[in-house]
Every structure is written in C-alpha cells, then in structure tokens.
C-alpha cells in the first residue's frame, strides 16, 4: 500500500515538475537575450499604441518589432481587465481579444491590479497551470486504474510548452479541461460545474466541451445533470453579451481561424507556401505524425463514445476546420492542437473513462480493476 501511494505521488508530482522544468527551459531561450526581463515573454509590438502604453507603464519594458505575438493581448487584459482604460482600447480587434479574457483576468488578480507586475504574474500563472494540468492528468489516470503517466502528454506537449513560454492561455485551458473531467468523473458536480463554466472564458471553442457533457448526460437520461451542466454556459454567454454591448461587436467579428474542412492543413502540408529544407520538412513530418495520431484517436472515440470521447470529437472538428492562418506556422499549429493531444491518452486507454461508481466517488480505496473494490477483486479473468 505504501509503495502504491509513493508510486502515485511520484508520477503525479513528477509529471507536474517535469512540465515546469521544460517550460522554464523554453522561457530561458527568450530571457537570456533580454537580460532576464520577464516582460520580454509578452512580446509587445513596439510599433503599436500598445507598445507605447507598455513603455509608459514601465520604462524598461522589453518590446519587440518584428516578432510580436499574442501574449501582448493577454498582458493588455491583465492591465485593463474590463477595457475601461486606454490599454484595452489599444488592443487590435478588442471584441475578439476580450472574448477569452480569463488568462488576463487571472494575471490581473495575481498581480493585485499592479500593471508593472502583470508580466511576472502571467509567466508564473502559465507555469502553475502547466504543473496543475500535468499533475491532474497523472492523478486522473491513477484514479481510474491507469499508469499515471498520462501527464507526460502535458509535460512534453510542444504546443503547451510553447504557449507557456510566450504567456498564452493554452496551459490554462488544459488545466481547466483536465480539472473539469477529474471532478466530473469523480462525481463532484459542483466543482466540475465551476471548471466547465470557466472553460469558454479561457478559449471560446471550449464551449463545445460543455455541450459534449450536456449531450452525454442527456443520452444517459440524467435530466438533472443535463440541466445543471447546461447552465455552465451562462457565465460565458453573459460576458459575451456584455462585450457585445461594450465593443459593438461579437467576439467572432475580429476575424476567424476557421475555414473549410482540411483546407488549412492541406495548404500547410502540400501547398505552395510549404518551404523546402531540413527544418520545414521535419515540421511537416511531425505535423503529419500528429494528424495520424489524432485520426486514430478519433476512430477510437467514435467507436467507444463517452463524455471524454465526445469532447475529443468536438475539439477535433474544430481542428479539422482550422484556416491556413492557424496552421501555417509550425508553433501555431502545435498550439491549436495542444488540447487534442492532452486528451489522446484518455481516448486511447484500454478501458473508456466513465464516471466512477458511487462508492469510489465517496473515496473508497481504488484498485487496478476499475470500478471494483479491493476486497471484491476476483482472481478469475473475465469471460
């Protein structure tokens, strides 16, 4: 029993720490050339009004041009969380940027509303979310009789590592997604509702995860559960309505990363924009391998059908419809499929993940045979 507990703790904490070490190592690639100034991770464009605002907040703020990235918009939200100041107005496509404000909001809370601390808060938050996501993935696997190394799909996930190194919201989305399913499968409805309610505020497409759980509950004829989890969409819908009134447009009005199915991937892998050389060829090979893995997981999800599988299929549908601007850059393609990769080990597991029986959810000891208390495990193999 002691060995089992130590093994569980080792895999859970080990995956979390590995995720932090890998992401911190990725951060050093940027920080080393910026005198270890954490504002460099945000990558605010010096040629924009937002760059001028950043230097006004902190004269030593490290802006860039070219090479700006989306972390600058989360920094802007962390400084101006409800777009009532000049920083919020300086964001390009503010209706779109404020459609997924949760990462910036948490940065604002963690920095106690101090603009100079926002960049540090976002970097720390990204590392914490990676740790939480990897540890939760490992715990979820162990809780359901698996090895616990599912957390490696977080810790070594290139899209999540790159996102954390550039102050982006994907690690937060992964932590919330895994936390939601850990609570849901453990029959902790209130906690699961909180996680599900926060998901669309981290990334709008994650509303599909909420819809998948609602559909699953409805298919199981759990009308109360259906009603409960349907209300998890209300906070995001309320915020989007506020943003529509405030900005004069929906979050979809700022452009789209969606197009006809497979059009983005076809252009990235086979189009005229594909570059020749060792690095581009290697990137194409990696993306092709990932697409094959996602396709295999998709077939498994279609066959077994469960709450996790429905979520995977929903996110896979979004990935299939990614536009060329969301797949052309190797790092962007990895980032936009990072949450799919997080779910792969749960979709391909030997036994599907389902809500635990009541006695397991109440905290009874677990066993390697899912759903069976230790004192009832039979040595006779199943028929």
Protein Blocks (a to p, Z undefined) as FASTA:
>chain_A
ZZmmmmmmmmmmmmmmmmmmmmmmmmmmmmmmnoopaklmnopafkbmklmmmmmmpmkl
ccddehiafklmmmmmmmmmnopafklmmpghkllmmmmmmlmmmmmmmnnopaklmmmm
mmmmmmmmmmmmmmmmmmmmmmnopnolmmmmmmmmmklmmmmmnopaklmmmmmmmmmm
mmmmnopaklmmmmmmmmmmmpmklmmmmmmmmmmmmmnopaklmmmmmmmmmmmmmmmm
mmmmmnopafklnopfbdcehklmmmmmmmmklccdjklmmmmmmmmmmmmmmmmmmmmm
mmnopaklmmmmmmmmmmmmpcfklmmpmklmmmmmmmmmmmmmmmmpmbdcddddfklm
nopacdfbghiafklccfbdcZZ
